[in-house]
Amino acid sequence: MTLKSRKCAALLAITAVLGVYGAAAYRVELLRQQPYAASSCSSAHCLPHAGTLSVVR
């Protein structure tokens, strides 16, 4: 490999790592901004944790 192609490969690798890190940070931020009830329940029929009896009806 020439020096130019090594630099290009290193730049491509660094860009890929930063892209994956940025995507993970974005996902964590989206999960952090969700309400607790939405993030802790995977079913569509879940009730809110702070719900009252009128919600159950």
One Martini backbone bead per residue (centre of mass of N, CA, C, O) as a GRO file, in nm:
protein
   57
    1MET     BB    1   0.099   0.035   0.019
    2THR     BB    2   0.045   0.347   0.011
    3LEU     BB    3   0.028   0.636   0.174
    4LYS     BB    4  -0.239   0.735   0.052
    5SER     BB    5  -0.408   0.472   0.105
    6ARG     BB    6  -0.368   0.468   0.413
    7LYS     BB    7  -0.503   0.738   0.472
    8CYS     BB    8  -0.775   0.664   0.348
    9ALA     BB    9  -0.834   0.417   0.530
   10ALA     BB   10  -0.819   0.568   0.800
   11LEU     BB   11  -1.043   0.772   0.739
   12LEU     BB   12  -1.265   0.563   0.692
   13ALA     BB   13  -1.252   0.428   0.972
   14ILE     BB   14  -1.307   0.681   1.142
   15THR     BB   15  -1.580   0.749   1.012
   16ALA     BB   16  -1.723   0.485   1.089
   17VAL     BB   17  -1.691   0.508   1.396
   18LEU     BB   18  -1.835   0.783   1.425
   19GLY     BB   19  -2.106   0.690   1.305
   20VAL     BB   20  -2.171   0.472   1.516
   21TYR     BB   21  -2.154   0.657   1.763
   22GLY     BB   22  -2.371   0.861   1.673
   23ALA     BB   23  -2.606   0.658   1.653
   24ALA     BB   24  -2.597   0.568   1.950
   25ALA     BB   25  -2.638   0.849   2.077
   26TYR     BB   26  -2.913   0.900   1.945
   27ARG     BB   27  -3.063   0.657   2.071
   28VAL     BB   28  -3.017   0.736   2.366
   29GLU     BB   29  -3.162   1.009   2.349
   30LEU     BB   30  -3.439   0.898   2.270
   31LEU     BB   31  -3.474   0.717   2.523
   32ARG     BB   32  -3.441   0.947   2.736
   33GLN     BB   33  -3.704   1.117   2.627
   34GLN     BB   34  -3.879   0.906   2.715
   35PRO     BB   35  -4.109   0.781   2.879
   36TYR     BB   36  -4.119   0.533   3.106
   37ALA     BB   37  -4.371   0.374   3.006
   38ALA     BB   38  -4.272   0.345   2.706
   39SER     BB   39  -3.986   0.201   2.775
   40SER     BB   40  -4.109  -0.049   2.969
   41CYS     BB   41  -4.316  -0.120   2.731
   42SER     BB   42  -4.397  -0.367   2.466
   43SER     BB   43  -4.697  -0.338   2.483
   44ALA     BB   44  -5.013  -0.213   2.371
   45HIS     BB   45  -5.166  -0.291   2.673
   46CYS     BB   46  -5.049  -0.088   2.857
   47LEU     BB   47  -5.024   0.069   3.159
   48PRO     BB   48  -4.977   0.316   3.342
   49HIS     BB   49  -4.811   0.356   3.644
   50ALA     BB   50  -4.989   0.640   3.715
   51GLY     BB   51  -5.264   0.530   3.710
   52THR     BB   52  -5.598   0.513   3.728
   53LEU     BB   53  -5.907   0.363   3.741
   54SER     BB   54  -6.014   0.507   3.476
   55VAL     BB   55  -5.805   0.364   3.286
   56VAL     BB   56  -5.909   0.064   3.310
   57ARG     BB   57  -6.192   0.101   3.159
   0.00000   0.00000   0.00000
